[in-house]
Amino acid sequence: MTGRPIIEIENLSHTYMKGTPMEHVALKGANLYAEEGECIAIIGHTGSGKSTLIQHFNGLMRPESGKVIIDGEDLSKKKVDLKTLRQKVGLVFQNPEDQIFEKLIGDDIAYGPFKLGLPIKEVRERVKWAMDVVGLDFEEIKDRQTFALSGGQKRKVALAGILALKPKILVLDEPTAGLDPKSRKELLDKIKRLNKDEKLTVVFVSHNMEEVAMLADRVYVMAGGTDVLTGTPKEIFTDKEKLQHHQIGTPETVQVLYKLTDLGYQVNTEAFSVLEAAEEIMKVLAGKKEGSEHVQRI
């Protein structure tokens, strides 16, 4: 981490359809802070304000009250260069159809770089690179029509179109929804590599706690339009009382470890990675085997 803030959200509020019978408070004093190169996860129940919050990052929504500063730029100011901001902050929506509008896959991914006025050679290089990152074969599908894509392929194309802009901040709303397990793992591995190796700041919303445990440096828990908890995945997922209070899901590994402790086994509930959890389970099984052999000898 650089220690330099790239996202600063302070006391942010937003109300939909203000002053009407349909008025709905989506954000109520929300806070979020991210350093350059961090990977931040935002979790919480549907309606907790997650999607509204991330739409403030690239100016799709402007702050009604509170502060939104992105890479040093205050978005509450009227004269914000939204074109530059959206090149810097790439937002991939939960529904990829909202971001795909060209007939051919290659053209759709190239749309953003072309709008930047880049030379054709560089546009082609960016498109090839972005397609490789999301696991799409450039030569095989660049001339295929977008309407024929599956839901998972549309998600990959939408992400590639954002990556081709080479943003400093990548914001993802449920990045692996609709992907099969193999594609999900490949995409997560590549997002992690972009974050760690190329220092791309990543903020993602997810209901998949395994993804959160795998990718995030820090986690923000949203409820009622504000942040109610923040910490590392280990700090969040090993605080059983707070998890239950806020009805937060946990990775399956954590569920297994907590179940073992409920059964009276001494295991390290902080070992929530798959390999660490497997080692804890093996210790339990080894202990049971030794106990069984002892009984037989007696």
GIKASUL-V298132 format. One record per residue. N is the residue number from 1. RES is the residue in one small letter. PHI is phi in whole degrees, 0 to 359 (NA if undefined). Layout:
BEGIN
N,RES,PHI  N,RES,PHI
END
This chain:
BEGIN
1,m,NA  2,t,271  3,g,82  4,r,266  5,p,291  6,i,248  7,i,228  8,e,227  9,i,245  10,e,229  11,n,51  12,l,277  13,s,231  14,h,207  15,t,237  16,y,278  17,m,51  18,k,300  19,g,81  20,t,244  21,p,297  22,m,265  23,e,305  24,h,218  25,v,276  26,a,266  27,l,232  28,k,218  29,g,72  30,a,281  31,n,228  32,l,201  33,y,222  34,a,223  35,e,275  36,e,299  37,g,92  38,e,280  39,c,242  40,i,246  41,a,255  42,i,241  43,i,234  44,g,152  45,h,291  46,t,304  47,g,90  48,s,277  49,g,107  50,k,298  51,s,292  52,t,297  53,l,300  54,i,289  55,q,287  56,h,279  57,f,291  58,n,242  59,g,83  60,l,298  61,m,236  62,r,255  63,p,296  64,e,285  65,s,209  66,g,99  67,k,235  68,v,230  69,i,239  70,i,244  71,d,51  72,g,86  73,e,256  74,d,276  75,l,281  76,s,281  77,k,286  78,k,293  79,k,268  80,v,259  81,d,282  82,l,293  83,k,297  84,t,294  85,l,300  86,r,282  87,q,285  88,k,281  89,v,244  90,g,267  91,l,248  92,v,254  93,f,288  94,q,293  95,n,258  96,p,298  97,e,300  98,d,291  99,q,241  100,i,248  101,f,220  102,e,271  103,k,286  104,l,253  105,i,301  106,g,300  107,d,295  108,d,294  109,i,291  110,a,279  111,y,305  112,g,298  113,p,302  114,f,297  115,k,294  116,l,282  117,g,80  118,l,285  119,p,299  120,i,302  121,k,299  122,e,291  123,v,300  124,r,298  125,e,297  126,r,295  127,v,296  128,k,299  129,w,297  130,a,295  131,m,294  132,d,295  133,v,300  134,v,269  135,g,87  136,l,248  137,d,279  138,f,302  139,e,293  140,e,284  141,i,235  142,k,299  143,d,259  144,r,280  145,q,277  146,t,291  147,f,294  148,a,272  149,l,285  150,s,284  151,g,300  152,g,295  153,q,292  154,k,299  155,r,297  156,k,294  157,v,295  158,a,299  159,l,293  160,a,298  161,g,298  162,i,285  163,l,297  164,a,296  165,l,280  166,k,53  167,p,288  168,k,275  169,i,232  170,l,249  171,v,245  172,l,235  173,d,255  174,e,52  175,p,297  176,t,249  177,a,301  178,g,88  179,l,267  180,d,287  181,p,306  182,k,294  183,s,295  184,r,298  185,k,296  186,e,299  187,l,294  188,l,298  189,d,300  190,k,285  191,i,297  192,k,297  193,r,294  194,l,301  195,n,291  196,k,279  197,d,275  198,e,254  199,k,59  200,l,286  201,t,287  202,v,237  203,v,235  204,f,223  205,v,260  206,s,206  207,h,262  208,n,267  209,m,289  210,e,294  211,e,297  212,v,299  213,a,296  214,m,285  215,l,260  216,a,283  217,d,279  218,r,220  219,v,234  220,y,249  221,v,258  222,m,257  223,a,203  224,g,61  225,g,85  226,t,217  227,d,274  228,v,250  229,l,212  230,t,211  231,g,168  232,t,290  233,p,306  234,k,297  235,e,294  236,i,286  237,f,280  238,t,255  239,d,259  240,k,299  241,e,296  242,k,290  243,l,300  244,q,291  245,h,298  246,h,265  247,q,53  248,i,267  249,g,290  250,t,228  251,p,302  252,e,301  253,t,298  254,v,294  255,q,300  256,v,295  257,l,295  258,y,296  259,k,296  260,l,295  261,t,293  262,d,297  263,l,275  264,g,99  265,y,273  266,q,268  267,v,231  268,n,274  269,t,288  270,e,275  271,a,272  272,f,269  273,s,289  274,v,301  275,l,294  276,e,295  277,a,295  278,a,299  279,e,296  280,e,296  281,i,294  282,m,297  283,k,297  284,v,297  285,l,296  286,a,296  287,g,295  288,k,294  289,k,295  290,e,297  291,g,295  292,s,296  293,e,295  294,h,295  295,v,297  296,q,297  297,r,295  298,i,295
END
